[in-house]
């Protein structure tokens, strides 16, 4: 069974959110032709709802960074998320991609509905940062930071 959104989303980021929301209940995602799909192993209403939530709230968290373009050796960029939807969360997950490849992931502690992540000494390339909830509506947000060689 597929849960479908009528837009092309970033497949790596969508897969990370789908895996967090559904675990082994999903067998992956596909993106193309103006649609994004989360593939479910079984017909199960609670899993369908979690998949729908992940798609409906994909990209809905507002992220900001103190810089969106930098040079290697410059000050480390800091990513912030302050959103009322994460006020009750203890942690958010993060993933960092450089030029489309996952380079690191982990969890951040939420304090008072806010979270920050420092991109330490980034290498040259395009860095996409994804933050997402680990429960609830599985809301997510992302931003891009360009790091140029010196």
Secondary structure, 3 states (H helix, E strand, C coil): CEEEECCCCCHHHHHHHHHHHHHHHEEEEEEECCEEEEEECCCCHHHHHHHHHHHHCCCCCCEEECCCEEECCCCCEEEEEECHHHCCCCEEEEEEEECCEEEEEEEEECECCEEEEEECCCCCEEEEEEEEECCCCCCEEEEEEEEECC
